[in-house]
Amino acid sequence: MNSKSGESNREWGKQAEKIACDYLITHGYTVRETNWRVGNTIEIDIIAEKGNIIIFVEVKARKGDYMLPAEAIDEKKMRKIVKGGDIYLRGLKHPYEYRLDIITITGTPEHYEIRHIPDAFLPPLS
């Protein structure tokens, strides 16, 4: 991958996260955080809220259909999201239920298909 395609992929990823935020807002969610980080190793793309549920959302975007976006989320990534989510929840004043969602976006910024997968995965067992 050359630097130009890497930059293009990062730009598409940022646009996809914006598309995902807009999608969540239009479906009644409140976006609490975007690109929330713990140190240099954990990042949660979107933290949203609906009712008494905090939703940790991983956004995956692909320009082509060579790989389903959700297939790019491996166990290591799941563990990082769960760990980050646990840290986030511990910092809240009130207890919340939580869930782990994936939003996939395939296509281009002009013509894309979005898919929201609520409860996409459970925390991996230790």
RONUKOL-20676 format. One line per field, with one value per residue: residue in one letter; x, y, z of N, C-alpha, C in turn. Coordinates in steps of 0.05 Angstrom, whole numbers, plus 5000, padded with zeros to 4 digits. Layout:
BEGIN
residuo [A | ...];
n.x [X | ...];
n.y [Y | ...];
n.z [Z | ...];
ca.x [X | ...];
ca.y [Y | ...];
ca.z [Z | ...];
c.x [X | ...];
c.y [Y | ...];
c.z [Z | ...];
***
This chain:
BEGIN
residuo [M | N | S | K | S | G | E | S | N | R | E | W | G | K | Q | A | E | K | I | A | C | D | Y | L | I | T | H | G | Y | T | V | R | E | T | N | W | R | V | G | N | T | I | E | I | D | I | I | A | E | K | G | N | I | I | I | F | V | E | V | K | A | R | K | G | D | Y | M | L | P | A | E | A | I | D | E | K | K | M | R | K | I | V | K | G | G | D | I | Y | L | R | G | L | K | H | P | Y | E | Y | R | L | D | I | I | T | I | T | G | T | P | E | H | Y | E | I | R | H | I | P | D | A | F | L | P | P | L | S];
n.x [5017 | 5014 | 5032 | 4994 | 4947 | 4939 | 4929 | 4882 | 4849 | 4847 | 4821 | 4771 | 4755 | 4749 | 4707 | 4668 | 4660 | 4635 | 4589 | 4566 | 4557 | 4518 | 4478 | 4466 | 4446 | 4401 | 4370 | 4354 | 4394 | 4440 | 4501 | 4556 | 4612 | 4667 | 4719 | 4743 | 4794 | 4840 | 4899 | 4951 | 4934 | 4881 | 4822 | 4757 | 4710 | 4658 | 4618 | 4556 | 4489 | 4427 | 4366 | 4375 | 4422 | 4489 | 4525 | 4577 | 4610 | 4639 | 4665 | 4669 | 4695 | 4694 | 4717 | 4711 | 4683 | 4714 | 4723 | 4682 | 4665 | 4656 | 4685 | 4736 | 4743 | 4775 | 4789 | 4826 | 4817 | 4764 | 4772 | 4800 | 4761 | 4723 | 4753 | 4764 | 4711 | 4696 | 4729 | 4708 | 4654 | 4661 | 4676 | 4629 | 4575 | 4526 | 4497 | 4497 | 4467 | 4500 | 4522 | 4553 | 4564 | 4568 | 4580 | 4577 | 4603 | 4600 | 4626 | 4629 | 4641 | 4601 | 4564 | 4541 | 4530 | 4500 | 4503 | 4477 | 4495 | 4468 | 4488 | 4532 | 4575 | 4596 | 4631 | 4695 | 4713 | 4757];
n.y [4976 | 5042 | 5109 | 5146 | 5116 | 5097 | 5144 | 5159 | 5117 | 5127 | 5177 | 5161 | 5128 | 5165 | 5196 | 5156 | 5147 | 5195 | 5191 | 5147 | 5169 | 5208 | 5174 | 5146 | 5188 | 5204 | 5161 | 5165 | 5162 | 5189 | 5218 | 5210 | 5210 | 5213 | 5177 | 5162 | 5154 | 5111 | 5119 | 5100 | 5055 | 5038 | 5053 | 5076 | 5081 | 5106 | 5128 | 5120 | 5136 | 5111 | 5113 | 5079 | 5056 | 5049 | 5051 | 5021 | 5032 | 5003 | 5024 | 5003 | 5011 | 4999 | 5003 | 4968 | 4902 | 4861 | 4841 | 4830 | 4884 | 4875 | 4830 | 4846 | 4856 | 4830 | 4782 | 4807 | 4862 | 4864 | 4853 | 4900 | 4939 | 4923 | 4928 | 4983 | 5002 | 4983 | 5015 | 5065 | 5060 | 5054 | 5104 | 5134 | 5167 | 5142 | 5077 | 5040 | 5000 | 4964 | 4957 | 4926 | 4947 | 4943 | 4983 | 4979 | 5004 | 5005 | 5020 | 5083 | 5152 | 5179 | 5141 | 5094 | 5037 | 5025 | 4988 | 4970 | 4935 | 4915 | 4894 | 4863 | 4832 | 4792 | 4804 | 4775 | 4712 | 4705];
n.z [5000 | 4981 | 5005 | 4988 | 4977 | 5029 | 5057 | 5030 | 5046 | 5102 | 5101 | 5079 | 5121 | 5163 | 5141 | 5139 | 5193 | 5207 | 5175 | 5201 | 5253 | 5239 | 5221 | 5269 | 5301 | 5272 | 5282 | 5334 | 5373 | 5420 | 5409 | 5448 | 5449 | 5403 | 5372 | 5421 | 5468 | 5504 | 5529 | 5483 | 5458 | 5457 | 5423 | 5416 | 5367 | 5365 | 5418 | 5440 | 5464 | 5483 | 5513 | 5572 | 5558 | 5541 | 5482 | 5450 | 5392 | 5337 | 5276 | 5211 | 5147 | 5078 | 5011 | 4970 | 4956 | 4972 | 5022 | 5077 | 5118 | 5173 | 5182 | 5192 | 5244 | 5294 | 5348 | 5382 | 5373 | 5391 | 5446 | 5461 | 5453 | 5490 | 5538 | 5537 | 5539 | 5589 | 5622 | 5609 | 5626 | 5682 | 5696 | 5697 | 5730 | 5740 | 5737 | 5677 | 5625 | 5574 | 5505 | 5449 | 5387 | 5315 | 5259 | 5191 | 5131 | 5063 | 4999 | 4968 | 4988 | 4962 | 4944 | 4982 | 5025 | 5085 | 5145 | 5206 | 5262 | 5317 | 5383 | 5364 | 5380 | 5437 | 5498 | 5494 | 5523 | 5578];
ca.x [5000 | 5030 | 5022 | 4971 | 4923 | 4935 | 4916 | 4855 | 4834 | 4842 | 4800 | 4746 | 4748 | 4738 | 4681 | 4650 | 4653 | 4616 | 4564 | 4556 | 4546 | 4493 | 4459 | 4457 | 4430 | 4374 | 4355 | 4347 | 4416 | 4457 | 4530 | 4570 | 4641 | 4678 | 4748 | 4750 | 4819 | 4853 | 4927 | 4956 | 4927 | 4852 | 4805 | 4729 | 4702 | 4635 | 4604 | 4529 | 4471 | 4398 | 4353 | 4394 | 4442 | 4512 | 4532 | 4604 | 4607 | 4663 | 4657 | 4687 | 4688 | 4709 | 4710 | 4703 | 4669 | 4732 | 4721 | 4661 | 4678 | 4655 | 4706 | 4761 | 4744 | 4784 | 4786 | 4843 | 4803 | 4742 | 4782 | 4807 | 4736 | 4712 | 4770 | 4759 | 4684 | 4696 | 4740 | 4689 | 4631 | 4670 | 4678 | 4603 | 4563 | 4503 | 4501 | 4484 | 4470 | 4517 | 4523 | 4575 | 4553 | 4585 | 4567 | 4593 | 4596 | 4614 | 4621 | 4644 | 4626 | 4577 | 4546 | 4549 | 4510 | 4506 | 4491 | 4481 | 4492 | 4467 | 4497 | 4548 | 4591 | 4597 | 4659 | 4708 | 4719 | 4785];
ca.y [5000 | 5067 | 5128 | 5159 | 5099 | 5096 | 5169 | 5157 | 5099 | 5141 | 5197 | 5147 | 5119 | 5189 | 5202 | 5135 | 5152 | 5217 | 5179 | 5130 | 5187 | 5219 | 5152 | 5141 | 5211 | 5203 | 5138 | 5169 | 5159 | 5212 | 5211 | 5221 | 5213 | 5201 | 5171 | 5162 | 5139 | 5105 | 5116 | 5098 | 5028 | 5033 | 5074 | 5068 | 5099 | 5122 | 5120 | 5132 | 5129 | 5110 | 5104 | 5074 | 5039 | 5060 | 5034 | 5024 | 5026 | 5001 | 5030 | 4992 | 5020 | 4987 | 5013 | 4945 | 4880 | 4838 | 4830 | 4843 | 4901 | 4864 | 4809 | 4859 | 4859 | 4804 | 4780 | 4827 | 4887 | 4862 | 4856 | 4928 | 4954 | 4915 | 4940 | 5012 | 5005 | 4979 | 5039 | 5087 | 5056 | 5058 | 5133 | 5147 | 5169 | 5125 | 5051 | 5037 | 4976 | 4971 | 4938 | 4928 | 4947 | 4948 | 4995 | 4975 | 5021 | 4996 | 5037 | 5108 | 5173 | 5188 | 5118 | 5074 | 5021 | 5025 | 4966 | 4972 | 4908 | 4917 | 4870 | 4849 | 4811 | 4792 | 4805 | 4749 | 4700 | 4707];
ca.z [5000 | 4981 | 5024 | 4977 | 4982 | 5058 | 5064 | 5020 | 5064 | 5127 | 5096 | 5077 | 5148 | 5177 | 5129 | 5147 | 5221 | 5206 | 5165 | 5223 | 5273 | 5229 | 5221 | 5297 | 5310 | 5259 | 5293 | 5362 | 5392 | 5427 | 5407 | 5471 | 5444 | 5379 | 5374 | 5450 | 5471 | 5529 | 5521 | 5454 | 5448 | 5455 | 5413 | 5409 | 5345 | 5374 | 5442 | 5438 | 5485 | 5477 | 5537 | 5594 | 5546 | 5528 | 5459 | 5440 | 5364 | 5319 | 5249 | 5191 | 5120 | 5056 | 4985 | 4953 | 4970 | 4974 | 5049 | 5092 | 5138 | 5200 | 5184 | 5199 | 5273 | 5306 | 5378 | 5395 | 5372 | 5409 | 5473 | 5465 | 5455 | 5516 | 5559 | 5537 | 5548 | 5618 | 5634 | 5605 | 5644 | 5710 | 5700 | 5697 | 5757 | 5742 | 5723 | 5650 | 5610 | 5551 | 5484 | 5430 | 5360 | 5292 | 5236 | 5168 | 5108 | 5039 | 4976 | 4967 | 5002 | 4946 | 4941 | 5002 | 5038 | 5114 | 5160 | 5235 | 5274 | 5346 | 5397 | 5344 | 5393 | 5466 | 5507 | 5492 | 5549 | 5586];
c.x [5018 | 5017 | 4997 | 4945 | 4918 | 4921 | 4887 | 4838 | 4827 | 4820 | 4773 | 4737 | 4737 | 4710 | 4660 | 4641 | 4632 | 4589 | 4550 | 4543 | 4519 | 4471 | 4448 | 4438 | 4403 | 4358 | 4352 | 4369 | 4428 | 4486 | 4544 | 4599 | 4647 | 4708 | 4758 | 4774 | 4826 | 4882 | 4931 | 4946 | 4898 | 4838 | 4777 | 4719 | 4679 | 4624 | 4578 | 4512 | 4442 | 4384 | 4374 | 4416 | 4464 | 4521 | 4560 | 4604 | 4634 | 4653 | 4678 | 4677 | 4706 | 4699 | 4700 | 4689 | 4687 | 4732 | 4699 | 4674 | 4678 | 4676 | 4733 | 4764 | 4750 | 4782 | 4803 | 4829 | 4779 | 4750 | 4789 | 4781 | 4723 | 4727 | 4764 | 4731 | 4682 | 4707 | 4721 | 4665 | 4638 | 4672 | 4651 | 4591 | 4540 | 4509 | 4485 | 4486 | 4489 | 4513 | 4545 | 4564 | 4575 | 4568 | 4587 | 4584 | 4613 | 4606 | 4640 | 4628 | 4601 | 4556 | 4555 | 4524 | 4519 | 4491 | 4498 | 4475 | 4492 | 4476 | 4514 | 4565 | 4589 | 4626 | 4671 | 4714 | 4749 | 4800];
c.y [5025 | 5087 | 5142 | 5142 | 5097 | 5121 | 5169 | 5139 | 5112 | 5162 | 5184 | 5137 | 5142 | 5196 | 5181 | 5139 | 5175 | 5207 | 5162 | 5147 | 5198 | 5198 | 5148 | 5164 | 5211 | 5180 | 5140 | 5166 | 5186 | 5203 | 5226 | 5227 | 5202 | 5198 | 5174 | 5144 | 5134 | 5100 | 5115 | 5072 | 5023 | 5058 | 5063 | 5090 | 5118 | 5110 | 5135 | 5123 | 5130 | 5098 | 5101 | 5055 | 5056 | 5041 | 5041 | 5014 | 5025 | 5006 | 5018 | 5000 | 5005 | 4999 | 4991 | 4924 | 4856 | 4826 | 4845 | 4859 | 4889 | 4842 | 4820 | 4863 | 4832 | 4805 | 4801 | 4854 | 4887 | 4866 | 4885 | 4944 | 4948 | 4928 | 4970 | 5018 | 5002 | 5004 | 5062 | 5084 | 5061 | 5088 | 5148 | 5147 | 5150 | 5099 | 5051 | 5009 | 4984 | 4950 | 4945 | 4925 | 4950 | 4962 | 4991 | 4993 | 5012 | 5015 | 5060 | 5129 | 5182 | 5166 | 5096 | 5059 | 5019 | 5002 | 4969 | 4945 | 4912 | 4891 | 4852 | 4827 | 4814 | 4795 | 4777 | 4738 | 4702 | 4682];
c.z [5000 | 4999 | 5014 | 4982 | 5012 | 5068 | 5054 | 5037 | 5091 | 5123 | 5093 | 5104 | 5164 | 5167 | 5138 | 5176 | 5223 | 5197 | 5187 | 5245 | 5264 | 5229 | 5249 | 5306 | 5297 | 5269 | 5323 | 5382 | 5397 | 5425 | 5430 | 5465 | 5416 | 5383 | 5403 | 5454 | 5500 | 5521 | 5491 | 5442 | 5444 | 5444 | 5407 | 5390 | 5354 | 5400 | 5441 | 5462 | 5474 | 5501 | 5559 | 5584 | 5534 | 5506 | 5450 | 5411 | 5350 | 5291 | 5230 | 5163 | 5100 | 5030 | 4967 | 4969 | 4973 | 5002 | 5063 | 5114 | 5166 | 5204 | 5193 | 5230 | 5286 | 5336 | 5392 | 5396 | 5390 | 5438 | 5480 | 5469 | 5482 | 5539 | 5561 | 5547 | 5578 | 5632 | 5632 | 5624 | 5673 | 5716 | 5701 | 5725 | 5761 | 5727 | 5697 | 5641 | 5587 | 5529 | 5465 | 5402 | 5339 | 5271 | 5212 | 5145 | 5085 | 5016 | 4976 | 4982 | 4988 | 4944 | 4960 | 5012 | 5068 | 5127 | 5189 | 5247 | 5304 | 5359 | 5379 | 5356 | 5423 | 5474 | 5505 | 5520 | 5554 | 5580];
***
